[in-house]
Amino acid sequence: MEQKNLVPKRRFKEFQNTSAWEQRKLGEVADIIGGGTPSTSNEEYWDGDIDWYSPVEIGEQIYVDSSQKKITELGLQKSSAKILPIGTVLFTSRAGIGNTAILAKEGATNQGFQSIVPHKDELDSYFIYSRTHELKRYGETNGAGSTFVEVSGKQMAQMPILIPTLEEQKKIGGFFERLDNLITLHQRKLEKMKALKSAYLSEMFPAEGEPVPKRRFAGFTQAWEQRKLGEMMEVTSVKRIHQSDWTDEGVRFLRARDIVCASKGEEPTDYLYISQEKYDEYSRISGKVKVGDLLVTGVGTIGVPLLVTQEEPLYFKDGNIIWFKNEKQLDGNFFYYSFIGESIQKYIRDVAGIGTVGTYTIDSGKKTPIQIPSYEEQEKIGNFFKQLDHLITLHQRKLEKLQYIKKAYLNEMFV
């Protein structure tokens, strides 16, 4: 390897004119220590004071400091495992290879790990933790066996690794630790917002058998009215479009999976369209989808709604999507959030059938029960959830931006 290739694209200013990174073997700068498990039938081995980790406990968390299971000194001796010091990087070495976490307090592991104990004068814990993707890739390519993949401590010790001085490692590790903390903070904010939305959905719509919700805006006291959607609006579909009529441009053509993608904030991998001429021809028969209408998946992942919010023409796959022609009978946002609430979703699960491929049909759509307050209260509720979803989207975008930044820095700050 040429000297020029041993320098990262992006480097902290104080290290820009210093030495190139050095290629070493992981086992030269860290001890690789496997875990072990004593007999589970011997109770005296367990319920001790030593944290004892299994691979299922290593998720997306960075630092771990408390295991679900504790082991005794005797159990540790019988397992052939060792107590690992603070700063050890746990590495899952069997099925599900490559999950990592840093020990925040001493602990031990079962046999599903090859743990990396950095030599304090040669390797920084967070520096090597930040190379999780590289560790994972190496573990997968060096695992043995076709049905039970595992990487050994000897294999891990031979892993080639490029490292700068310990001072530069700590600078890089500290940078990624701050970035990871920021990502974790935004993940928690996003999870909190989603939990808040779920709680409000259960409180701001009446529970089964109840005439009013637990939580209401001030000034609204009347009981909600129970109706069936088929009594309020036309529930239908459209004239069938054949696959041969699909095009690469024109009027957007929706399938059930496109609606599912939209509900997750994702983009479909393949957009479909039909010609303007075909849309005009078929819309004269079926009518045109309007703002405020609701399209709901009837096959696959059933009961997922899409509120039409724009005037642009669109068409959809008949049979797979149920069309609720709202005609301003309900506030559009209220209609949408009623549909993702537990009451309507439970009805859809009940009518879809058990033991077969579930479907939500036009007939089921007509019989779908809905509880409704005054139009004014509907607007209040609909706008509230719309604003809440807007905040969730902002948090999601911030998180995705930080994750993208981290990925870019990982590519540029390591050799």
N, C-alpha and C positions, 0 to 999 in steps of 0.2 A: 504493500500500500504506500502510495506516494505521500510525502510530508504534507503537501497542500491539502490533502483529503482529511487530515487529522485535526482540522480547525473548523468549528461550526460557523454557519453563515452569520449568526447573531451572537455577540459576546458582550459582556459587561465591559465598560470603558477601561477599567483598571487592568483588564486581562487581554486587551486587544493585541498588545505587542509582546505577550509572554509566550511561553513554550507551547508547542502543539500537544494535543491530547496523546496519551499513551495507551497502547493496546495491552491489556492484561487478561488473565483468566479469572473468572469470578472467584474461584477457590483460592486465588492468591491474595485477594483483598478482603475476603470474608470466609467465615466458617459456614459450611452447609450442614445443617443438623436435621435429621429425620425425626419423626414422632413415633409413638408406639401406644398400644392399647393393652391393658391387662385384662384378665378374665372378667367379663361383665357380670358373671354369676357370683363373684366374691364381693359382698357388700362392704367389707372392711377397706376396700381400695378406694371407695367413693365418699363423697360428703366431707372432704377435707378442706384445706385452706388454699390450695393451689389452683388457680384458674386453668382449665383444661379445654382447649378449643377443638372444635370439629369444623370441617369445611363449610357446613351449612351456615355457620355463624359469620362467615367472611362474605359480606355483601358489598355494598357500595361505600360503606364507612371507611374512613382513612385510619383512624386510631381505634384500637380495641383495648378495653381495660377491665372487662368483666365478662366471664364466660357463664353460660347457662349451667355448666356442670363443673364441679370441683373434685379434685383428686387428692388423696393422702400421700404422704411421703413414701409409705410402703407401696401404694399403688403405682407411684411414679417409678420406683425401683423395679417393680415387676413388669412395667411396660417397656423398659429400656429407653424411655423418653428422658429428656433433660429439661431442667428449668432454663428458660430462655430469658435473656436480659432485656431491659427496656431498650427500645430502638430496633429490636429484631424485626425484619420484614418477613411476615408469614406468607408462604407461597403454596397454594393448593397444587399438589403434584399428581393427582389422579383424575378420574372423570370430572370434567369441569376445570381442567388445568388452567392455571394462570390468574386466579383471584388472589389479590394481595391486601394486606393490611399491616399497620405498624403497631407493635406492642407498646402500650403506654404504661404498662406495669409488668412485672415478671409473670410468666405463665409457661404452660407446656401445651403440646398438641398431640393429637392422635396420629396414626400412620398415614393420614391423607395429606401430609405436609412435607416439604423440604424447606426449612426455614433458613433465611439468610441473616447471619449475625456479622455485621460489618466490623472490620478491624478499625478501631477508633482513630488511628493515625493514618488510615488510607482510604476509607470509604464512608461517605455520609449517608445516613438512613434515608432521608427524603430524596436525595439524589437518585438512589437506586430504586426507591419506590416510584419515582416519577417515570421510570423506564419500564413500568408494568407491561406496556404493550410489547416491548422487546422481550421481556422475560416470558410472557405468555406465548409469543410466537416461537421462541426457542424451545419451550417446553412441549408445544404441540408437535414440532417437527422432530423432536428427539424422543417422543414417547414410543414405547414398544408395544407390539401386540395389536390385533385387529379388533378385538372385542373389549379388551380392558387396557386402556391406554394409561401409562404411568411414566413419569420421568424420575430417575434415581438421583441420589445425592452426588454420585460420581459424575453423572452427566451434567448436572447443574454446575459442578465445580469446574468443568471444562469449558463452560460458556465463555466465548470471547467478549470482552467489554472494553470500550474506549472510555478513558477517564482523564480529567484534568487534575490539577493539584487539589488537595483537600480544601483549601481556601476557596477555590472557584466552585468546587462541588457544593459547598455550603451556601454560597451565594445563589447558585442555581436552585438548589433544594429549597432555600428560603423563599425564593421568588415563586416557585410552583406551589409551595405550601400556602402562601397568601392568596394566590389565584384559586386554589382548590377551596380555601375557606370562603372566598367570595362566591364561588359556584354553589357551595353547600348552603350558604345563607339564602341565595335566590331560590334554590330548590325548596328550602323550608318555607319560604314566603309563598311560593307557588302552591305547595301542598296545603298550606294553611288557607289560602284563598279557595282552593277546590273543596276543602272540608267545610269551609264557611258556606259555600254555595249549596253543598249537599244538605247542610243543616237547615238553611233557609227554605230549600225546596220541600223539606218535610214539615216545616212549621208554617209556611205561608200558603199552603194548599191544604184543604180539610183532609183529615185522616179518614179512613174507611168508616162509614156510619156516622160521621160527624157533620153538622150543618155549617160550621164555620171553622176557619183555621185557628191555630194557637196564637199566631202573630199576625197583626193587621196594622195598616196605616191608620193614623188618627182620623176620626170622623166617619168611619165605615162600621156600621153595626148590623146591617141586615143579613139574614141567612143567605147562603149561596143556594142556587137553584140546580137541581140535578136534571140533566138532559141527556139525550142520545144524539151523537153528531149527525146521524142520518135524518133527524127531525129538523135540524138547523140549516143544513147545507147539502149540496149534491156531493156524493162520494162515488168516484168513478175512476176510469183510466183513459187511455187514448187508443186510437187506431194503431194497429201493429205496424212497426217499421221492420223490414227485413234486413239482415246483415249486409246484403248486397247493396243496400241504400246508404250504408255508412260512408262518410267521406272524411278527408283530413282538414276541412275547413267548412265554414258555413254557420249553421245554427247548432248550438251546443246540444248534445244528446247524452242524457244521464242514464246510467245504470245504477242498480242498488249499491254496488260497491263504491261508486263515486260519491253517493250520499254518506256512506260510512266513512270514507276518507275525509270528507268535509267536516263531519262531526268530530273528528280527531284533530282537525287543523292541519291535515296533510294534503298534499297534492297527488292526484292519481298519476300513475306511470304512463297512462295512455289516454289522452283526451279523444273523444269521438264527436263527430258532427254529422248532420244531414244537410242537404242542399236547401237553400232558401225556397226553391220551387216546391220541393217535397213538403217542407214545413207549411207553406201556404196552402197546399192542396189538402193535407191531412188536418190542419187546424180548422179548415172550413167545416170539417165533419165533427171533430172532437172538441173544438173550442181552444182558446189560448190560456196558458198559465198566466196568472196575474199576481201582482204584488199583494202579499197577505195570504196567498194560498199556501197550503202545506202539502209537501210530498213526503210519503212515509214508505220505508222499505218493507216489502211483503215477503221476501225470500232471503235466504242466507242469514245475515244478522238482522233479524226482523224488528220492526217498531222504531227504527231510527228516523227522526224527522228532519226535514230541511225546510226552513221558512224562505219563501221567495221574497226577496227584498229589492230586486232591481227589475227595471222595465225590459231589459234585453230578452228577446225571445229564447225559449228553450223547449226542448221536447224530451220525452223519456221513454223507457222501455215498458211497454204494457205488461200487466201481470206481475211484474217485479216491483212496481211502485204504485202505491195507492194515492190518488189525487183528491184532496179535500178542497173543494171550491168554496173558499171562505166567504167571498163577497161581502166583507166587512161585518159579518155576523159576530165575529170575535176580534178583539185586538190581536194583531198578528203575533206580537211577542208573547202575550199571555197564552195564546193558543200553542205556540211552540214549547214554552216551558211547562205547560200543563201536560204535554205529551211526553216529556222526559221525566216527569214526576212519577212517584211510585204507584199511584192509583191506576193510571192508564197503562203503565208498563206491566203491572200485575195482571190486568185484564188481558193484555196481549199474550202474556205467557200462558194464561189459563186457556185461551181459545186456540192457541197454536197447536195443541196436542202434545201428548207424551209418547215417546218411543218411536216417533216418526220425524221426518224432516218438517220442522215447524214452518207454517205459513200464516201470514196475516192477509186476509182477503178483503175484497170490497164489501162483502156482506158483513164481515166482522167489523170493518171500519164504520159501517152505518150504525151498528149496535154499540159502538164504543161509548161508554158513559163518560160524561164530563160534568164537573161542578163549576158553575160560573157565578160571579158576583155582578154588580153593575158594570157598565162599560167603563165608567170613570175609574173604578177600582182595578179593573183589568189593565188599564193603561198604566196605572201606578205600579202594579206588580210587574208587568212586562218590561217597563223602562228600568226598574230596579235591577232585574236580572240581566238585562242587556248591558247595563253599566258595569255590573259585577263581572260579566264575561269579558268585557273590554279590559278591565284591570287584569284578569287572568291572562288574557292574550299578551298584554304588555309585559307581565312577569315572564311569560313563556319566551317571548322574543329576547328579553334581556338575558335569560338563562342560555338560550341557544347562541347568542352572540358571544357570551363568555366562553362557552364550550368550543366555539369556533376559534376564538382567540387562543385558547389553551392548545388546541390541536396545531395551530400555526406555529406557536412558540416551541412546541415539542419538536416540530420538524426543523426549526431553525437553530435551536439552542443546544441540540445534541448532534454529535457526529454520527 
